[in-house]
Amino acid sequence: MPKYIRFVTEFPQTVTGKIQKFKIREAMIEELGLAQAAKREMA
């Protein structure tokens, strides 16, 4: 069950059209102020 849901009109993509999930993740961490939580989960 997702904790946060965000609707967008487009996704960051590579030249070949694949969605860059890491860029979405980084943007949401910054926008929601979850830097501390991300460090705990990644460690």
mmCIF entry with sequence, helices, sheets and N, C-alpha, C, O atoms, coordinates in Angstrom:
data_MODEL
# 
_entry.id   MODEL 
# 
_entity.id                         1 
_entity.type                       polymer 
_entity.pdbx_number_of_molecules   1 
# 
_entity_poly.entity_id                      1 
_entity_poly.type                           'polypeptide(L)' 
_entity_poly.nstd_linkage                   no 
_entity_poly.nstd_monomer                   no 
_entity_poly.pdbx_seq_one_letter_code       MPKYIRFVTEFPQTVTGKIQKFKIREAMIEELGLAQAAKREMA 
_entity_poly.pdbx_seq_one_letter_code_can   MPKYIRFVTEFPQTVTGKIQKFKIREAMIEELGLAQAAKREMA 
_entity_poly.pdbx_strand_id                 A 
# 
loop_
_entity_poly_seq.entity_id 
_entity_poly_seq.num 
_entity_poly_seq.mon_id 
_entity_poly_seq.hetero 
1 1  MET n 
1 2  PRO n 
1 3  LYS n 
1 4  TYR n 
1 5  ILE n 
1 6  ARG n 
1 7  PHE n 
1 8  VAL n 
1 9  THR n 
1 10 GLU n 
1 11 PHE n 
1 12 PRO n 
1 13 GLN n 
1 14 THR n 
1 15 VAL n 
1 16 THR n 
1 17 GLY n 
1 18 LYS n 
1 19 ILE n 
1 20 GLN n 
1 21 LYS n 
1 22 PHE n 
1 23 LYS n 
1 24 ILE n 
1 25 ARG n 
1 26 GLU n 
1 27 ALA n 
1 28 MET n 
1 29 ILE n 
1 30 GLU n 
1 31 GLU n 
1 32 LEU n 
1 33 GLY n 
1 34 LEU n 
1 35 ALA n 
1 36 GLN n 
1 37 ALA n 
1 38 ALA n 
1 39 LYS n 
1 40 ARG n 
1 41 GLU n 
1 42 MET n 
1 43 ALA n 
# 
_struct_asym.id          A 
_struct_asym.entity_id   1 
# 
loop_
_struct_conf.conf_type_id 
_struct_conf.id 
_struct_conf.pdbx_PDB_helix_id 
_struct_conf.beg_label_comp_id 
_struct_conf.beg_label_asym_id 
_struct_conf.beg_label_seq_id 
_struct_conf.pdbx_beg_PDB_ins_code 
_struct_conf.end_label_comp_id 
_struct_conf.end_label_asym_id 
_struct_conf.end_label_seq_id 
_struct_conf.pdbx_end_PDB_ins_code 
_struct_conf.beg_auth_comp_id 
_struct_conf.beg_auth_asym_id 
_struct_conf.beg_auth_seq_id 
_struct_conf.end_auth_comp_id 
_struct_conf.end_auth_asym_id 
_struct_conf.end_auth_seq_id 
_struct_conf.pdbx_PDB_helix_class 
_struct_conf.details 
_struct_conf.pdbx_PDB_helix_length 
HELX_P HELX_P1 AA1 LYS A 21 ? LEU A 32 ? LYS A 21 LEU A 32 1 ? 12 
HELX_P HELX_P2 AA2 ALA A 35 ? MET A 42 ? ALA A 35 MET A 42 1 ? 8  
# 
_struct_conf_type.id          HELX_P 
_struct_conf_type.criteria    ? 
_struct_conf_type.reference   ? 
# 
loop_
_atom_site.group_PDB 
_atom_site.id 
_atom_site.type_symbol 
_atom_site.label_atom_id 
_atom_site.label_alt_id 
_atom_site.label_comp_id 
_atom_site.label_asym_id 
_atom_site.label_entity_id 
_atom_site.label_seq_id 
_atom_site.pdbx_PDB_ins_code 
_atom_site.Cartn_x 
_atom_site.Cartn_y 
_atom_site.Cartn_z 
_atom_site.occupancy 
_atom_site.B_iso_or_equiv 
_atom_site.pdbx_formal_charge 
_atom_site.auth_seq_id 
_atom_site.auth_comp_id 
_atom_site.auth_asym_id 
_atom_site.auth_atom_id 
_atom_site.pdbx_PDB_model_num 
ATOM 1   N N  . MET A 1 1  ? 0.847  -1.170 0.000   1.00 0.00 ? 1  MET A N  1 
ATOM 2   C CA . MET A 1 1  ? 0.000  0.000  0.000   1.00 0.00 ? 1  MET A CA 1 
ATOM 3   C C  . MET A 1 1  ? 0.897  1.240  0.000   1.00 0.00 ? 1  MET A C  1 
ATOM 4   O O  . MET A 1 1  ? 1.667  1.433  0.941   1.00 0.00 ? 1  MET A O  1 
ATOM 5   N N  . PRO A 1 2  ? 0.816  2.084  -1.032  1.00 0.00 ? 2  PRO A N  1 
ATOM 6   C CA . PRO A 1 2  ? 1.647  3.285  -1.078  1.00 0.00 ? 2  PRO A CA 1 
ATOM 7   C C  . PRO A 1 2  ? 1.265  4.275  0.018   1.00 0.00 ? 2  PRO A C  1 
ATOM 8   O O  . PRO A 1 2  ? 0.098  4.414  0.385   1.00 0.00 ? 2  PRO A O  1 
ATOM 9   N N  . LYS A 1 3  ? 2.271  4.944  0.518   1.00 0.00 ? 3  LYS A N  1 
ATOM 10  C CA . LYS A 1 3  ? 2.039  5.957  1.545   1.00 0.00 ? 3  LYS A CA 1 
ATOM 11  C C  . LYS A 1 3  ? 1.669  7.288  0.908   1.00 0.00 ? 3  LYS A C  1 
ATOM 12  O O  . LYS A 1 3  ? 0.847  8.026  1.450   1.00 0.00 ? 3  LYS A O  1 
ATOM 13  N N  . TYR A 1 4  ? 2.267  7.602  -0.235  1.00 0.00 ? 4  TYR A N  1 
ATOM 14  C CA . TYR A 1 4  ? 2.011  8.850  -0.943  1.00 0.00 ? 4  TYR A CA 1 
ATOM 15  C C  . TYR A 1 4  ? 1.646  8.542  -2.384  1.00 0.00 ? 4  TYR A C  1 
ATOM 16  O O  . TYR A 1 4  ? 2.184  7.614  -2.987  1.00 0.00 ? 4  TYR A O  1 
ATOM 17  N N  . ILE A 1 5  ? 0.723  9.330  -2.933  1.00 0.00 ? 5  ILE A N  1 
ATOM 18  C CA . ILE A 1 5  ? 0.335  9.192  -4.334  1.00 0.00 ? 5  ILE A CA 1 
ATOM 19  C C  . ILE A 1 5  ? 0.435  10.567 -4.978  1.00 0.00 ? 5  ILE A C  1 
ATOM 20  O O  . ILE A 1 5  ? -0.048 11.554 -4.423  1.00 0.00 ? 5  ILE A O  1 
ATOM 21  N N  . ARG A 1 6  ? 1.054  10.630 -6.136  1.00 0.00 ? 6  ARG A N  1 
ATOM 22  C CA . ARG A 1 6  ? 1.204  11.892 -6.861  1.00 0.00 ? 6  ARG A CA 1 
ATOM 23  C C  . ARG A 1 6  ? 0.850  11.654 -8.306  1.00 0.00 ? 6  ARG A C  1 
ATOM 24  O O  . ARG A 1 6  ? 1.386  10.742 -8.935  1.00 0.00 ? 6  ARG A O  1 
ATOM 25  N N  . PHE A 1 7  ? -0.049 12.466 -8.847  1.00 0.00 ? 7  PHE A N  1 
ATOM 26  C CA . PHE A 1 7  ? -0.432 12.358 -10.245 1.00 0.00 ? 7  PHE A CA 1 
ATOM 27  C C  . PHE A 1 7  ? 0.404  13.342 -11.065 1.00 0.00 ? 7  PHE A C  1 
ATOM 28  O O  . PHE A 1 7  ? 0.533  14.511 -10.700 1.00 0.00 ? 7  PHE A O  1 
ATOM 29  N N  . VAL A 1 8  ? 0.961  12.869 -12.160 1.00 0.00 ? 8  VAL A N  1 
ATOM 30  C CA . VAL A 1 8  ? 1.794  13.699 -13.025 1.00 0.00 ? 8  VAL A CA 1 
ATOM 31  C C  . VAL A 1 8  ? 1.331  13.550 -14.475 1.00 0.00 ? 8  VAL A C  1 
ATOM 32  O O  . VAL A 1 8  ? 0.629  12.602 -14.826 1.00 0.00 ? 8  VAL A O  1 
ATOM 33  N N  . THR A 1 9  ? 1.740  14.508 -15.303 1.00 0.00 ? 9  THR A N  1 
ATOM 34  C CA . THR A 1 9  ? 1.353  14.446 -16.719 1.00 0.00 ? 9  THR A CA 1 
ATOM 35  C C  . THR A 1 9  ? 2.383  13.712 -17.557 1.00 0.00 ? 9  THR A C  1 
ATOM 36  O O  . THR A 1 9  ? 2.050  13.195 -18.623 1.00 0.00 ? 9  THR A O  1 
ATOM 37  N N  . GLU A 1 10 ? 3.641  13.655 -17.094 1.00 0.00 ? 10 GLU A N  1 
ATOM 38  C CA . GLU A 1 10 ? 4.678  12.932 -17.836 1.00 0.00 ? 10 GLU A CA 1 
ATOM 39  C C  . GLU A 1 10 ? 5.754  12.436 -16.882 1.00 0.00 ? 10 GLU A C  1 
ATOM 40  O O  . GLU A 1 10 ? 5.870  12.915 -15.754 1.00 0.00 ? 10 GLU A O  1 
ATOM 41  N N  . PHE A 1 11 ? 6.535  11.474 -17.348 1.00 0.00 ? 11 PHE A N  1 
ATOM 42  C CA . PHE A 1 11 ? 7.617  10.891 -16.569 1.00 0.00 ? 11 PHE A CA 1 
ATOM 43  C C  . PHE A 1 11 ? 8.953  11.202 -17.227 1.00 0.00 ? 11 PHE A C  1 
ATOM 44  O O  . PHE A 1 11 ? 9.022  11.352 -18.447 1.00 0.00 ? 11 PHE A O  1 
ATOM 45  N N  . PRO A 1 12 ? 10.031 11.304 -16.423 1.00 0.00 ? 12 PRO A N  1 
ATOM 46  C CA . PRO A 1 12 ? 11.349 11.453 -17.030 1.00 0.00 ? 12 PRO A CA 1 
ATOM 47  C C  . PRO A 1 12 ? 11.710 10.151 -17.760 1.00 0.00 ? 12 PRO A C  1 
ATOM 48  O O  . PRO A 1 12 ? 11.571 9.060  -17.207 1.00 0.00 ? 12 PRO A O  1 
ATOM 49  N N  . GLN A 1 13 ? 12.175 10.285 -19.010 1.00 0.00 ? 13 GLN A N  1 
ATOM 50  C CA . GLN A 1 13 ? 12.466 9.106  -19.812 1.00 0.00 ? 13 GLN A CA 1 
ATOM 51  C C  . GLN A 1 13 ? 13.857 9.176  -20.410 1.00 0.00 ? 13 GLN A C  1 
ATOM 52  O O  . GLN A 1 13 ? 14.439 10.248 -20.577 1.00 0.00 ? 13 GLN A O  1 
ATOM 53  N N  . THR A 1 14 ? 14.369 7.998  -20.726 1.00 0.00 ? 14 THR A N  1 
ATOM 54  C CA . THR A 1 14 ? 15.652 7.911  -21.427 1.00 0.00 ? 14 THR A CA 1 
ATOM 55  C C  . THR A 1 14 ? 15.401 8.178  -22.908 1.00 0.00 ? 14 THR A C  1 
ATOM 56  O O  . THR A 1 14 ? 14.261 8.368  -23.332 1.00 0.00 ? 14 THR A O  1 
ATOM 57  N N  . VAL A 1 15 ? 16.459 8.189  -23.673 1.00 0.00 ? 15 VAL A N  1 
ATOM 58  C CA . VAL A 1 15 ? 16.346 8.400  -25.118 1.00 0.00 ? 15 VAL A CA 1 
ATOM 59  C C  . VAL A 1 15 ? 15.511 7.297  -25.762 1.00 0.00 ? 15 VAL A C  1 
ATOM 60  O O  . VAL A 1 15 ? 14.798 7.542  -26.736 1.00 0.00 ? 15 VAL A O  1 
ATOM 61  N N  . THR A 1 16 ? 15.599 6.086  -25.219 1.00 0.00 ? 16 THR A N  1 
ATOM 62  C CA . THR A 1 16 ? 14.859 4.954  -25.791 1.00 0.00 ? 16 THR A CA 1 
ATOM 63  C C  . THR A 1 16 ? 13.424 4.870  -25.281 1.00 0.00 ? 16 THR A C  1 
ATOM 64  O O  . THR A 1 16 ? 12.677 3.991  -25.712 1.00 0.00 ? 16 THR A O  1 
ATOM 65  N N  . GLY A 1 17 ? 13.015 5.769  -24.367 1.00 0.00 ? 17 GLY A N  1 
ATOM 66  C CA . GLY A 1 17 ? 11.635 5.810  -23.901 1.00 0.00 ? 17 GLY A CA 1 
ATOM 67  C C  . GLY A 1 17 ? 11.361 5.091  -22.600 1.00 0.00 ? 17 GLY A C  1 
ATOM 68  O O  . GLY A 1 17 ? 10.209 5.008  -22.175 1.00 0.00 ? 17 GLY A O  1 
ATOM 69  N N  . LYS A 1 18 ? 12.395 4.566  -21.953 1.00 0.00 ? 18 LYS A N  1 
ATOM 70  C CA . LYS A 1 18 ? 12.191 3.892  -20.668 1.00 0.00 ? 18 LYS A CA 1 
ATOM 71  C C  . LYS A 1 18 ? 12.046 4.931  -19.558 1.00 0.00 ? 18 LYS A C  1 
ATOM 72  O O  . LYS A 1 18 ? 12.733 5.952  -19.566 1.00 0.00 ? 18 LYS A O  1 
ATOM 73  N N  . ILE A 1 19 ? 11.165 4.672  -18.618 1.00 0.00 ? 19 ILE A N  1 
ATOM 74  C CA . ILE A 1 19 ? 10.952 5.587  -17.502 1.00 0.00 ? 19 ILE A CA 1 
ATOM 75  C C  . ILE A 1 19 ? 12.123 5.496  -16.531 1.00 0.00 ? 19 ILE A C  1 
ATOM 76  O O  . ILE A 1 19 ? 12.545 4.403  -16.153 1.00 0.00 ? 19 ILE A O  1 
ATOM 77  N N  . GLN A 1 20 ? 12.643 6.652  -16.130 1.00 0.00 ? 20 GLN A N  1 
ATOM 78  C CA . GLN A 1 20 ? 13.767 6.712  -15.193 1.00 0.00 ? 20 GLN A CA 1 
ATOM 79  C C  . GLN A 1 20 ? 13.226 6.771  -13.770 1.00 0.00 ? 20 GLN A C  1 
ATOM 80  O O  . GLN A 1 20 ? 13.012 7.850  -13.218 1.00 0.00 ? 20 GLN A O  1 
ATOM 81  N N  . LYS A 1 21 ? 13.009 5.601  -13.187 1.00 0.00 ? 21 LYS A N  1 
ATOM 82  C CA . LYS A 1 21 ? 12.409 5.505  -11.857 1.00 0.00 ? 21 LYS A CA 1 
ATOM 83  C C  . LYS A 1 21 ? 13.261 6.153  -10.777 1.00 0.00 ? 21 LYS A C  1 
ATOM 84  O O  . LYS A 1 21 ? 12.729 6.705  -9.814  1.00 0.00 ? 21 LYS A O  1 
ATOM 85  N N  . PHE A 1 22 ? 14.585 6.091  -10.930 1.00 0.00 ? 22 PHE A N  1 
ATOM 86  C CA . PHE A 1 22 ? 15.447 6.691  -9.921  1.00 0.00 ? 22 PHE A CA 1 
ATOM 87  C C  . PHE A 1 22 ? 15.274 8.206  -9.874  1.00 0.00 ? 22 PHE A C  1 
ATOM 88  O O  . PHE A 1 22 ? 15.391 8.800  -8.802  1.00 0.00 ? 22 PHE A O  1 
ATOM 89  N N  . LYS A 1 23 ? 14.999 8.840  -11.005 1.00 0.00 ? 23 LYS A N  1 
ATOM 90  C CA . LYS A 1 23 ? 14.780 10.289 -11.016 1.00 0.00 ? 23 LYS A CA 1 
ATOM 91  C C  . LYS A 1 23 ? 13.458 10.639 -10.346 1.00 0.00 ? 23 LYS A C  1 
ATOM 92  O O  . LYS A 1 23 ? 13.365 11.655 -9.657  1.00 0.00 ? 23 LYS A O  1 
ATOM 93  N N  . ILE A 1 24 ? 12.441 9.814  -10.539 1.00 0.00 ? 24 ILE A N  1 
ATOM 94  C CA . ILE A 1 24 ? 11.157 10.030 -9.872  1.00 0.00 ? 24 ILE A CA 1 
ATOM 95  C C  . ILE A 1 24 ? 11.357 9.906  -8.369  1.00 0.00 ? 24 ILE A C  1 
ATOM 96  O O  . ILE A 1 24 ? 10.867 10.735 -7.603  1.00 0.00 ? 24 ILE A O  1 
ATOM 97  N N  . ARG A 1 25 ? 12.075 8.876  -7.946  1.00 0.00 ? 25 ARG A N  1 
ATOM 98  C CA . ARG A 1 25 ? 12.335 8.636  -6.525  1.00 0.00 ? 25 ARG A CA 1 
ATOM 99  C C  . ARG A 1 25 ? 13.082 9.817  -5.897  1.00 0.00 ? 25 ARG A C  1 
ATOM 100 O O  . ARG A 1 25 ? 12.713 10.288 -4.821  1.00 0.00 ? 25 ARG A O  1 
ATOM 101 N N  . GLU A 1 26 ? 14.137 10.292 -6.578  1.00 0.00 ? 26 GLU A N  1 
ATOM 102 C CA . GLU A 1 26 ? 14.924 11.418 -6.059  1.00 0.00 ? 26 GLU A CA 1 
ATOM 103 C C  . GLU A 1 26 ? 14.081 12.684 -5.940  1.00 0.00 ? 26 GLU A C  1 
ATOM 104 O O  . GLU A 1 26 ? 14.190 13.407 -4.950  1.00 0.00 ? 26 GLU A O  1 
ATOM 105 N N  . ALA A 1 27 ? 13.246 12.957 -6.932  1.00 0.00 ? 27 ALA A N  1 
ATOM 106 C CA . ALA A 1 27 ? 12.407 14.155 -6.918  1.00 0.00 ? 27 ALA A CA 1 
ATOM 107 C C  . ALA A 1 27 ? 11.399 14.110 -5.775  1.00 0.00 ? 27 ALA A C  1 
ATOM 108 O O  . ALA A 1 27 ? 11.170 15.122 -5.113  1.00 0.00 ? 27 ALA A O  1 
ATOM 109 N N  . MET A 1 28 ? 10.797 12.951 -5.538  1.00 0.00 ? 28 MET A N  1 
ATOM 110 C CA . MET A 1 28 ? 9.802  12.845 -4.476  1.00 0.00 ? 28 MET A CA 1 
ATOM 111 C C  . MET A 1 28 ? 10.446 12.920 -3.086  1.00 0.00 ? 28 MET A C  1 
ATOM 112 O O  . MET A 1 28 ? 9.863  13.485 -2.160  1.00 0.00 ? 28 MET A O  1 
ATOM 113 N N  . ILE A 1 29 ? 11.630 12.360 -2.946  1.00 0.00 ? 29 ILE A N  1 
ATOM 114 C CA . ILE A 1 29 ? 12.345 12.456 -1.672  1.00 0.00 ? 29 ILE A CA 1 
ATOM 115 C C  . ILE A 1 29 ? 12.605 13.920 -1.350  1.00 0.00 ? 29 ILE A C  1 
ATOM 116 O O  . ILE A 1 29 ? 12.407 14.357 -0.216  1.00 0.00 ? 29 ILE A O  1 
ATOM 117 N N  . GLU A 1 30 ? 13.050 14.676 -2.350  1.00 0.00 ? 30 GLU A N  1 
ATOM 118 C CA . GLU A 1 30 ? 13.337 16.091 -2.137  1.00 0.00 ? 30 GLU A CA 1 
ATOM 119 C C  . GLU A 1 30 ? 12.047 16.887 -1.892  1.00 0.00 ? 30 GLU A C  1 
ATOM 120 O O  . GLU A 1 30 ? 11.989 17.710 -0.978  1.00 0.00 ? 30 GLU A O  1 
ATOM 121 N N  . GLU A 1 31 ? 11.032 16.644 -2.698  1.00 0.00 ? 31 GLU A N  1 
ATOM 122 C CA . GLU A 1 31 ? 9.787  17.405 -2.598  1.00 0.00 ? 31 GLU A CA 1 
ATOM 123 C C  . GLU A 1 31 ? 9.051  17.153 -1.280  1.00 0.00 ? 31 GLU A C  1 
ATOM 124 O O  . GLU A 1 31 ? 8.478  18.078 -0.704  1.00 0.00 ? 31 GLU A O  1 
ATOM 125 N N  . LEU A 1 32 ? 9.065  15.925 -0.810  1.00 0.00 ? 32 LEU A N  1 
ATOM 126 C CA . LEU A 1 32 ? 8.337  15.590 0.415   1.00 0.00 ? 32 LEU A CA 1 
ATOM 127 C C  . LEU A 1 32 ? 9.196  15.721 1.667   1.00 0.00 ? 32 LEU A C  1 
ATOM 128 O O  . LEU A 1 32 ? 8.711  15.505 2.778   1.00 0.00 ? 32 LEU A O  1 
ATOM 129 N N  . GLY A 1 33 ? 10.462 16.071 1.497   1.00 0.00 ? 33 GLY A N  1 
ATOM 130 C CA . GLY A 1 33 ? 11.342 16.233 2.648   1.00 0.00 ? 33 GLY A CA 1 
ATOM 131 C C  . GLY A 1 33 ? 11.618 14.926 3.357   1.00 0.00 ? 33 GLY A C  1 
ATOM 132 O O  . GLY A 1 33 ? 11.620 14.876 4.587   1.00 0.00 ? 33 GLY A O  1 
ATOM 133 N N  . LEU A 1 34 ? 11.851 13.872 2.604   1.00 0.00 ? 34 LEU A N  1 
ATOM 134 C CA . LEU A 1 34 ? 12.049 12.549 3.174   1.00 0.00 ? 34 LEU A CA 1 
ATOM 135 C C  . LEU A 1 34 ? 13.510 12.097 3.137   1.00 0.00 ? 34 LEU A C  1 
ATOM 136 O O  . LEU A 1 34 ? 13.784 10.897 3.112   1.00 0.00 ? 34 LEU A O  1 
ATOM 137 N N  . ALA A 1 35 ? 14.434 13.031 3.133   1.00 0.00 ? 35 ALA A N  1 
ATOM 138 C CA . ALA A 1 35 ? 15.850 12.679 3.019   1.00 0.00 ? 35 ALA A CA 1 
ATOM 139 C C  . ALA A 1 35 ? 16.299 11.781 4.162   1.00 0.00 ? 35 ALA A C  1 
ATOM 140 O O  . ALA A 1 35 ? 17.019 10.811 3.926   1.00 0.00 ? 35 ALA A O  1 
ATOM 141 N N  . GLN A 1 36 ? 15.900 12.073 5.381   1.00 0.00 ? 36 GLN A N  1 
ATOM 142 C CA . GLN A 1 36 ? 16.284 11.250 6.520   1.00 0.00 ? 36 GLN A CA 1 
ATOM 143 C C  . GLN A 1 36 ? 15.699 9.839  6.423   1.00 0.00 ? 36 GLN A C  1 
ATOM 144 O O  . GLN A 1 36 ? 16.384 8.857  6.708   1.00 0.00 ? 36 GLN A O  1 
ATOM 145 N N  . ALA A 1 37 ? 14.446 9.749  6.024   1.00 0.00 ? 37 ALA A N  1 
ATOM 146 C CA . ALA A 1 37 ? 13.805 8.435  5.890   1.00 0.00 ? 37 ALA A CA 1 
ATOM 147 C C  . ALA A 1 37 ? 14.474 7.628  4.783   1.00 0.00 ? 37 ALA A C  1 
ATOM 148 O O  . ALA A 1 37 ? 14.641 6.416  4.919   1.00 0.00 ? 37 ALA A O  1 
ATOM 149 N N  . ALA A 1 38 ? 14.858 8.282  3.693   1.00 0.00 ? 38 ALA A N  1 
ATOM 150 C CA . ALA A 1 38 ? 15.496 7.586  2.576   1.00 0.00 ? 38 ALA A CA 1 
ATOM 151 C C  . ALA A 1 38 ? 16.862 7.048  3.003   1.00 0.00 ? 38 ALA A C  1 
ATOM 152 O O  . ALA A 1 38 ? 17.246 5.952  2.594   1.00 0.00 ? 38 ALA A O  1 
ATOM 153 N N  . LYS A 1 39 ? 17.594 7.800  3.815   1.00 0.00 ? 39 LYS A N  1 
ATOM 154 C CA . LYS A 1 39 ? 18.903 7.329  4.273   1.00 0.00 ? 39 LYS A CA 1 
ATOM 155 C C  . LYS A 1 39 ? 18.755 6.087  5.144   1.00 0.00 ? 39 LYS A C  1 
ATOM 156 O O  . LYS A 1 39 ? 19.558 5.159  5.039   1.00 0.00 ? 39 LYS A O  1 
ATOM 157 N N  . ARG A 1 40 ? 17.739 6.059  6.002   1.00 0.00 ? 40 ARG A N  1 
ATOM 158 C CA . ARG A 1 40 ? 17.513 4.896  6.855   1.00 0.00 ? 40 ARG A CA 1 
ATOM 159 C C  . ARG A 1 40 ? 17.150 3.673  6.030   1.00 0.00 ? 40 ARG A C  1 
ATOM 160 O O  . ARG A 1 40 ? 17.656 2.583  6.298   1.00 0.00 ? 40 ARG A O  1 
ATOM 161 N N  . GLU A 1 41 ? 16.289 3.826  5.039   1.00 0.00 ? 41 GLU A N  1 
ATOM 162 C CA . GLU A 1 41 ? 15.849 2.693  4.233   1.00 0.00 ? 41 GLU A CA 1 
ATOM 163 C C  . GLU A 1 41 ? 16.951 2.170  3.325   1.00 0.00 ? 41 GLU A C  1 
ATOM 164 O O  . GLU A 1 41 ? 17.024 0.965  3.085   1.00 0.00 ? 41 GLU A O  1 
ATOM 165 N N  . MET A 1 42 ? 17.807 3.043  2.817   1.00 0.00 ? 42 MET A N  1 
ATOM 166 C CA . MET A 1 42 ? 18.860 2.643  1.904   1.00 0.00 ? 42 MET A CA 1 
ATOM 167 C C  . MET A 1 42 ? 20.017 1.978  2.627   1.00 0.00 ? 42 MET A C  1 
ATOM 168 O O  . MET A 1 42 ? 20.734 1.172  2.034   1.00 0.00 ? 42 MET A O  1 
ATOM 169 N N  . ALA A 1 43 ? 20.207 2.301  3.886   1.00 0.00 ? 43 ALA A N  1 
ATOM 170 C CA . ALA A 1 43 ? 21.356 1.788  4.643   1.00 0.00 ? 43 ALA A CA 1 
ATOM 171 C C  . ALA A 1 43 ? 21.243 0.323  4.965   1.00 0.00 ? 43 ALA A C  1 
ATOM 172 O O  . ALA A 1 43 ? 22.137 -0.240 5.597   1.00 0.00 ? 43 ALA A O  1 
# 
